[in-house]
Amino acid sequence: MRARILSSFLPIVLDPNGVPTMTDDTAARPTNRLAPVALIFAILVPIAGAVLGHLTLRQIAQTGEPGRGMALAATVIGWVGTVAWFVFWGVLLSTLRGLTG
């Protein structure tokens, strides 16, 4: 019974050897090219990754390409990294100011 339910969501296709395989339509569509770039930038330069993540999300909404999860991760990681960067420098500078003054 469970196999019938799954087969209604993912079509079962026979490969050349006659072995049934499940296929996914999104596998053939390439991921948006900016999504992995935004994720890399989110790790290396957080503010750039956040901005690229927003741009990528807008592109994906318009085109319907796969990669929304990667773009969303880049946006979140980018903004969290940016806030962490500002907090780090704020704490460091206030600590240095307290030591000298």
C-alpha positions as CSV (number, residue, x, y, z in Angstrom):
1,M,0.0,0.0,0.0
2,R,2.8,2.4,0.9
3,A,4.5,1.8,-2.5
4,R,1.4,3.0,-4.3
5,I,1.3,6.2,-2.3
6,L,5.0,6.9,-3.0
7,S,4.6,6.0,-6.7
8,S,1.9,8.6,-7.1
9,F,4.4,11.3,-6.1
10,L,7.5,10.1,-7.8
11,P,7.0,8.3,-11.1
12,I,8.7,4.9,-11.4
13,V,10.6,4.4,-14.7
14,L,12.3,1.3,-15.9
15,D,16.0,1.7,-16.8
16,P,17.5,-0.1,-19.9
17,N,18.1,-3.2,-17.7
18,G,14.4,-3.3,-16.7
19,V,15.1,-2.2,-13.1
20,P,12.5,0.2,-11.7
21,T,13.9,3.6,-10.6
22,M,12.2,6.6,-9.2
23,T,12.7,9.9,-11.0
24,D,12.5,13.4,-9.9
25,D,11.7,16.2,-12.4
26,T,13.8,18.8,-10.6
27,A,17.0,16.7,-11.0
28,A,17.2,17.7,-14.7
29,R,16.9,21.4,-14.0
30,P,20.1,23.2,-13.1
31,T,20.3,25.2,-9.8
32,N,20.4,28.9,-10.1
33,R,24.1,29.9,-10.6
34,L,24.1,32.7,-8.0
35,A,22.9,30.4,-5.2
36,P,26.3,28.6,-4.5
37,V,28.2,31.8,-5.1
38,A,26.0,33.6,-2.5
39,L,26.6,30.7,0.0
40,I,30.4,30.9,-0.5
41,F,30.3,34.7,-0.1
42,A,28.1,34.4,3.0
43,I,30.9,32.4,4.6
44,L,33.8,34.5,3.4
45,V,32.3,38.0,3.3
46,P,29.0,37.9,5.2
47,I,27.5,41.2,4.0
48,A,28.1,40.3,0.4
49,G,26.6,36.9,0.9
50,A,23.5,38.4,2.5
51,V,23.0,40.8,-0.4
52,L,23.7,38.1,-3.0
53,G,21.3,35.8,-1.2
54,H,18.5,38.4,-1.4
55,L,19.2,38.9,-5.1
56,T,19.2,35.2,-5.8
57,L,15.9,34.7,-3.9
58,R,14.3,37.4,-6.1
59,Q,15.7,35.7,-9.3
60,I,14.4,32.3,-8.2
61,A,11.0,33.7,-7.4
62,Q,10.8,35.1,-11.0
63,T,12.3,32.2,-12.9
64,G,11.2,29.2,-10.7
65,E,14.7,27.7,-10.8
66,P,15.9,25.3,-8.0
67,G,18.2,26.6,-5.4
68,R,15.9,28.5,-3.0
69,G,17.2,26.6,0.0
70,M,20.8,27.5,-0.8
71,A,19.9,31.1,-1.4
72,L,18.0,31.3,1.8
73,A,20.9,29.7,3.7
74,A,23.2,32.3,2.2
75,T,20.9,35.1,3.3
76,V,20.6,33.9,6.9
77,I,24.3,33.0,7.3
78,G,25.3,36.3,5.7
79,W,23.1,38.4,8.1
80,V,24.1,36.4,11.1
81,G,27.8,36.7,10.2
82,T,27.4,40.4,9.6
83,V,25.8,40.9,13.0
84,A,28.5,38.8,14.6
85,W,31.2,40.8,12.9
86,F,29.8,44.1,14.3
87,V,29.3,42.6,17.8
88,F,32.9,41.3,17.7
89,W,34.4,44.7,16.8
90,G,32.1,46.5,19.2
91,V,33.1,44.4,22.1
92,L,36.8,44.5,21.1
93,L,36.9,48.3,20.8
94,S,35.0,48.9,24.0
95,T,37.3,46.5,25.8
96,L,40.4,48.3,24.4
97,R,38.9,51.7,25.3
98,G,38.3,50.4,28.9
99,L,41.9,49.3,29.2
100,T,43.4,52.5,28.0
101,G,41.0,55.0,29.7
